[in-house]
Amino acid sequence: MSILIRSLTDEQLVNLDLLAKENKLSRDKLISKIIGEYLDGKNFLAAHRTFFKEEVAKIIPALEKNNQVMERALNILDKESSHGD
């Protein structure tokens, strides 16, 4: 399948050619590699997004409870320090 890219500047094309040369690839192969790596990374993130959402959902209640405990502890400390003055 072919893809036509029209919106690159002359400077970007020069940089693309330099990158291709440095990697001993044709411009076409380099573009295919860049797009492939981008899509593979995107697929990786999409596959793990649900896992991370579920893990965060498990942690939130514990954090909320910890915050409540800390709030109570701070209130007790505040009361004790105000009575000790």
Helices and strands as residue ranges (DSSP letters): H 10-22, H 27-83
